[in-house]
């Protein structure tokens, strides 16, 4: 009986450890910046991965796109940042729409 209680106690403690909320580490996300030779789509994927690992934000969700967009633009390489900031109506567009050439 004592062995069974020990088993259940270990089982419950393992469940509690796994259920605790993820610690948010925004500094890791803010330290993710685009390299000089890095393609913007590669940087975007790396940034999304950082969001998934270090925060509780789903970067692909519609309600978090504005946050991801702002951080993507602010941490892009200077030439890409200027281009993205100059786009007309960029506030309401997704990152995919911003990257498409206008017709």
Backbone as a chain_set.jsonl record, in Angstrom:
{"seq": "XXXXXXXXXXXXXXXXXXXXXXXXXXXXXXXXXXXXXXXXXXXXXXXXXXXXXXXXXXXXXXXXXXXXXXXXXXXXXXXXXXXXXXXXXXXXXXXXXXXXXXX", "coords": {"N": [[0.829, -1.2, 0.0], [1.95, 1.222, 0.768], [3.843, 1.589, -1.244], [2.181, 1.999, -3.404], [0.997, 4.435, -2.699], [3.254, 6.08, -2.792], [3.82, 5.92, -5.514], [1.505, 7.181, -6.614], [1.807, 9.718, -5.474], [4.207, 10.586, -6.679], [3.301, 10.61, -9.308], [1.302, 12.59, -9.22], [2.843, 14.842, -8.484], [4.51, 15.06, -10.722], [2.588, 15.701, -12.661], [1.746, 18.207, -11.707], [4.095, 19.72, -12.004], [4.344, 19.703, -14.787], [2.063, 21.041, -15.525], [2.296, 23.651, -14.748], [2.409, 27.151, -15.448], [4.054, 28.481, -18.315], [7.126, 30.201, -18.086], [7.526, 33.506, -19.012], [9.77, 34.975, -21.252], [10.581, 37.678, -22.411], [12.867, 39.045, -23.102], [14.442, 37.309, -24.592], [13.001, 37.144, -26.952], [13.139, 39.803, -27.794], [15.851, 39.976, -28.215], [16.195, 38.631, -30.52], [17.203, 39.331, -33.538], [17.402, 40.467, -36.949], [19.908, 39.192, -39.053], [22.657, 40.572, -41.011], [22.941, 39.345, -43.542], [20.743, 37.764, -43.617], [17.752, 36.433, -44.91], [14.541, 38.034, -45.013], [12.294, 36.292, -44.691], [13.431, 34.061, -43.487], [14.287, 35.21, -41.111], [11.785, 35.935, -40.06], [10.656, 33.389, -39.588], [12.438, 32.471, -37.639], [11.942, 34.341, -35.64], [9.242, 33.769, -35.075], [9.563, 31.214, -34.035], [10.972, 31.846, -31.71], [8.971, 33.269, -30.354], [7.188, 31.151, -29.855], [8.727, 29.488, -28.195], [9.602, 31.089, -25.993], [7.456, 32.644, -25.087], [3.906, 32.883, -24.389], [2.536, 33.349, -26.672], [0.911, 32.769, -29.722], [2.277, 33.089, -32.738], [1.036, 32.889, -35.211], [-1.635, 33.292, -34.86], [-4.595, 35.219, -35.388], [-5.27, 37.301, -33.612], [-2.87, 38.073, -32.487], [-1.241, 39.059, -34.416], [-0.644, 41.803, -34.812], [1.14, 42.436, -32.743], [3.285, 40.701, -33.313], [3.94, 41.683, -35.839], [4.795, 44.333, -35.257], [7.084, 43.843, -33.695], [8.581, 42.356, -35.507], [9.095, 44.287, -37.527], [10.479, 46.239, -36.025], [12.8, 44.893, -35.33], [14.008, 44.154, -37.615], [16.544, 44.199, -40.221], [18.207, 47.333, -40.847], [17.735, 48.398, -43.538], [15.556, 46.895, -44.454], [13.727, 47.497, -42.474], [13.245, 50.255, -42.915], [12.005, 50.147, -45.43], [9.681, 48.643, -44.851], [8.425, 50.347, -43.033], [7.771, 52.486, -44.667], [5.749, 51.606, -46.294], [2.525, 52.14, -47.578], [-0.415, 52.1, -45.692], [0.34, 49.946, -44.12], [-0.294, 49.275, -41.55], [-2.671, 47.81, -41.234], [-2.226, 45.473, -42.593], [-1.243, 42.035, -43.059], [1.905, 40.356, -42.384], [2.561, 38.775, -44.549], [1.088, 39.957, -46.608], [2.328, 42.441, -46.682], [4.788, 41.814, -47.7], [4.339, 41.163, -50.339], [4.678, 42.194, -53.751], [3.318, 45.275, -54.94], [0.59, 45.784, -57.233]], "CA": [[0.0, 0.0, 0.0], [2.842, 2.37, 0.844], [4.431, 1.734, -2.574], [1.138, 2.558, -4.255], [0.882, 5.852, -2.334], [4.441, 6.749, -3.325], [3.615, 5.998, -6.961], [0.512, 8.219, -6.899], [2.383, 11.005, -5.107], [5.122, 10.936, -7.771], [2.471, 10.868, -10.481], [0.648, 13.889, -9.007], [3.872, 15.881, -8.533], [4.908, 15.197, -12.125], [1.504, 16.426, -13.323], [1.77, 19.606, -11.268], [5.252, 20.356, -12.637], [4.077, 19.867, -16.215], [0.903, 21.91, -15.728], [2.552, 25.044, -14.366], [2.435, 28.068, -16.579], [5.367, 28.738, -18.882], [7.736, 31.469, -17.736], [7.692, 34.359, -20.187], [11.097, 35.572, -21.347], [10.502, 38.613, -23.527], [14.201, 39.491, -23.51], [14.914, 36.397, -25.644], [12.318, 37.544, -28.188], [13.684, 41.1, -28.207], [17.236, 39.774, -28.648], [16.159, 37.971, -31.825], [17.259, 40.384, -34.558], [17.759, 39.988, -38.284], [21.308, 39.313, -39.439], [22.897, 41.377, -42.216], [22.759, 38.534, -44.748], [19.594, 36.87, -43.409], [16.549, 36.749, -45.68], [13.44, 38.378, -44.113], [11.427, 35.152, -44.366], [14.164, 33.24, -42.518], [14.215, 35.929, -39.842], [10.41, 35.813, -39.566], [10.502, 32.037, -39.037], [13.215, 32.41, -36.4], [11.215, 35.147, -34.663], [8.06, 32.989, -34.682], [10.041, 30.126, -33.181], [11.282, 32.46, -30.417], [7.686, 33.519, -29.705], [6.646, 29.87, -29.38], [9.556, 28.929, -27.129], [9.805, 31.949, -24.832], [6.237, 33.334, -24.652], [2.669, 32.12, -24.578], [1.892, 33.931, -27.852], [0.93, 32.016, -30.976], [2.527, 34.13, -33.736], [0.188, 32.713, -36.396], [-3.021, 33.616, -34.507], [-5.035, 36.517, -35.917], [-5.306, 38.335, -32.577], [-1.513, 38.445, -32.07], [-0.482, 39.487, -35.594], [-0.131, 43.171, -34.691], [2.315, 42.371, -31.87], [4.361, 40.061, -34.074], [4.301, 42.607, -36.917], [5.577, 45.437, -34.7], [8.399, 43.348, -33.284], [9.29, 41.995, -36.746], [9.572, 45.515, -38.169], [11.464, 46.927, -35.183], [14.028, 44.116, -35.19], [14.526, 43.838, -38.946], [17.744, 44.933, -40.629], [17.825, 48.733, -41.095], [17.178, 48.659, -44.87], [14.232, 46.264, -44.499], [12.882, 48.267, -41.554], [12.828, 51.488, -43.6], [11.064, 49.789, -46.499], [8.407, 48.238, -44.247], [7.795, 51.506, -42.409], [7.292, 53.391, -45.714], [4.599, 51.053, -47.009], [1.25, 52.795, -47.29], [-1.444, 51.216, -45.152], [0.952, 48.732, -43.576], [-0.813, 48.982, -40.216], [-3.74, 46.821, -41.26], [-1.882, 44.321, -43.421], [-0.44, 40.978, -42.456], [3.282, 40.365, -42.871], [2.576, 38.163, -45.87], [0.592, 40.96, -47.55], [3.325, 43.5, -46.786], [5.918, 41.334, -48.48], [3.965, 40.998, -51.753], [4.815, 43.408, -54.565], [2.029, 45.875, -55.293], [0.279, 45.713, -58.674]], "C": [[0.871, 1.26, 0.0], [3.488, 2.643, -0.526], [3.435, 2.367, -3.542], [0.957, 4.047, -3.973], [2.063, 6.653, -2.877], [4.317, 6.934, -4.833], [2.645, 7.124, -7.309], [1.042, 9.611, -6.565], [3.352, 11.48, -6.196], [4.356, 11.329, -9.03], [1.823, 12.251, -10.381], [1.671, 15.018, -9.097], [4.371, 16.119, -9.956], [3.857, 15.983, -12.902], [1.492, 17.894, -12.969], [2.927, 20.346, -11.934], [4.999, 20.625, -14.115], [2.955, 20.861, -16.477], [1.184, 23.371, -15.401], [2.71, 25.902, -15.614], [3.87, 28.342, -17.019], [5.865, 30.115, -18.455], [7.974, 32.267, -19.013], [9.065, 35.014, -20.15], [11.14, 36.477, -22.576], [11.878, 39.069, -23.993], [14.763, 38.604, -24.617], [14.273, 36.757, -26.983], [12.915, 38.856, -28.7], [15.147, 41.011, -28.626], [17.322, 39.047, -29.985], [16.082, 39.058, -32.891], [17.729, 39.785, -35.88], [19.241, 40.22, -38.552], [21.454, 40.072, -40.747], [22.597, 40.611, -43.497], [21.539, 37.62, -44.665], [18.385, 37.347, -44.213], [15.408, 37.058, -44.704], [12.536, 37.197, -43.75], [12.108, 34.206, -43.378], [14.128, 33.885, -41.136], [12.822, 35.802, -39.229], [10.176, 34.436, -38.937], [11.245, 31.9, -37.715], [12.526, 33.194, -35.288], [9.976, 34.409, -34.167], [8.446, 31.849, -33.75], [10.368, 30.657, -31.781], [10.001, 32.779, -29.654], [7.128, 32.236, -29.103], [7.417, 29.336, -28.181], [9.503, 29.775, -25.863], [8.575, 32.705, -24.356], [5.041, 32.411, -24.815], [1.878, 32.641, -25.778], [2.033, 32.989, -29.038], [1.111, 33.039, -32.098], [1.658, 34.029, -34.979], [-1.275, 33.08, -36.123], [-3.365, 35.037, -34.96], [-4.963, 37.627, -34.866], [-3.915, 38.762, -32.094], [-0.664, 38.969, -33.227], [0.086, 40.896, -35.45], [1.114, 43.213, -33.811], [3.509, 41.8, -32.621], [4.858, 41.001, -35.167], [5.182, 43.745, -36.388], [6.983, 44.996, -34.31], [9.221, 42.96, -34.508], [9.891, 43.235, -37.4], [10.674, 46.162, -37.334], [12.791, 46.191, -35.096], [14.59, 43.649, -36.533], [15.811, 44.615, -39.195], [17.327, 46.345, -41.028], [17.206, 48.998, -42.467], [15.78, 48.065, -45.014], [13.26, 47.048, -43.624], [12.362, 49.534, -42.228], [11.787, 51.197, -44.668], [9.694, 49.43, -45.923], [7.677, 49.419, -43.623], [7.222, 52.47, -43.444], [6.046, 52.886, -46.425], [3.318, 51.764, -46.595], [0.257, 51.767, -46.775], [-0.898, 49.941, -44.539], [0.35, 48.337, -42.234], [-1.834, 47.852, -40.225], [-3.419, 45.553, -42.027], [-1.108, 43.279, -42.623], [0.971, 41.061, -43.019], [3.381, 39.771, -44.264], [2.125, 39.164, -46.926], [1.612, 42.08, -47.739], [4.479, 43.085, -47.677], [5.622, 41.185, -49.955], [4.197, 42.293, -52.52], [3.442, 43.958, -54.941], [1.848, 45.85, -56.8], [-0.129, 47.05, -59.204]], "O": [[0.565, 2.238, -0.682], [3.657, 3.799, -0.915], [3.81, 3.173, -4.393], [0.782, 4.836, -4.901], [1.891, 7.771, -3.362], [4.671, 7.987, -5.365], [2.923, 7.932, -8.195], [0.765, 10.572, -7.281], [3.318, 12.646, -6.59], [4.73, 12.272, -9.727], [1.802, 12.997, -11.36], [1.401, 16.045, -9.719], [4.624, 17.26, -10.344], [4.203, 16.841, -13.714], [1.255, 18.741, -13.83], [2.757, 21.481, -12.382], [5.4, 21.666, -14.634], [2.905, 21.463, -17.549], [0.385, 24.242, -15.744], [3.094, 25.424, -16.681], [4.781, 28.423, -16.194], [5.106, 31.084, -18.464], [8.552, 31.762, -19.975], [9.471, 35.549, -19.119], [11.658, 36.104, -23.628], [12.043, 39.442, -25.154], [15.483, 39.089, -25.49], [14.924, 36.684, -28.025], [13.167, 39.003, -29.896], [15.635, 41.896, -29.33], [18.416, 38.869, -30.523], [15.02, 39.638, -33.118], [18.368, 38.733, -35.913], [19.763, 41.308, -38.308], [20.493, 40.203, -41.506], [22.051, 41.181, -44.441], [21.325, 36.791, -45.55], [18.044, 38.53, -44.191], [15.31, 36.408, -43.663], [12.063, 37.111, -42.617], [11.443, 33.614, -42.527], [13.961, 33.205, -40.124], [12.688, 35.587, -38.024], [9.566, 34.335, -37.873], [10.739, 31.284, -36.776], [12.523, 32.77, -34.133], [9.688, 34.421, -32.971], [7.735, 31.556, -32.789], [10.077, 29.999, -30.782], [9.941, 32.584, -28.44], [6.651, 32.236, -27.968], [6.822, 28.79, -27.253], [9.373, 29.23, -24.766], [8.633, 33.355, -23.312], [5.163, 31.294, -25.319], [0.676, 32.395, -25.881], [3.116, 32.479, -29.325], [0.18, 33.792, -32.384], [1.555, 34.998, -35.732], [-2.07, 33.17, -37.059], [-2.525, 35.936, -34.917], [-4.632, 38.767, -35.192], [-3.808, 39.737, -31.35], [0.509, 39.289, -33.036], [1.192, 41.159, -35.922], [2.051, 43.955, -34.108], [4.609, 42.351, -32.569], [6.063, 41.106, -35.396], [6.196, 44.081, -37.0], [7.957, 45.703, -34.57], [10.427, 43.206, -34.547], [11.061, 43.233, -37.784], [11.693, 46.587, -37.878], [13.816, 46.812, -34.813], [15.527, 42.852, -36.583], [16.127, 45.565, -38.479], [16.208, 46.542, -41.501], [16.239, 49.754, -42.557], [14.911, 48.678, -45.635], [12.101, 47.239, -43.994], [11.178, 49.853, -42.125], [10.799, 51.921, -44.793], [8.666, 49.861, -46.446], [6.449, 49.49, -43.676], [6.28, 53.202, -43.14], [5.358, 53.661, -47.09], [3.061, 51.963, -45.408], [0.108, 50.691, -47.354], [-1.618, 48.947, -44.449], [0.469, 47.184, -41.822], [-1.853, 47.026, -39.313], [-4.252, 44.649, -42.107], [-0.418, 43.594, -41.654], [1.211, 41.75, -44.01], [4.197, 40.214, -45.073], [2.701, 39.225, -48.013], [1.747, 42.612, -48.841], [5.084, 43.927, -48.341], [6.55, 41.088, -50.758], [3.939, 43.376, -51.995], [2.518, 43.197, -55.226], [2.82, 45.889, -57.555], [-0.426, 47.178, -60.392]]}, "num_chains": 1, "name": "protein.A"}
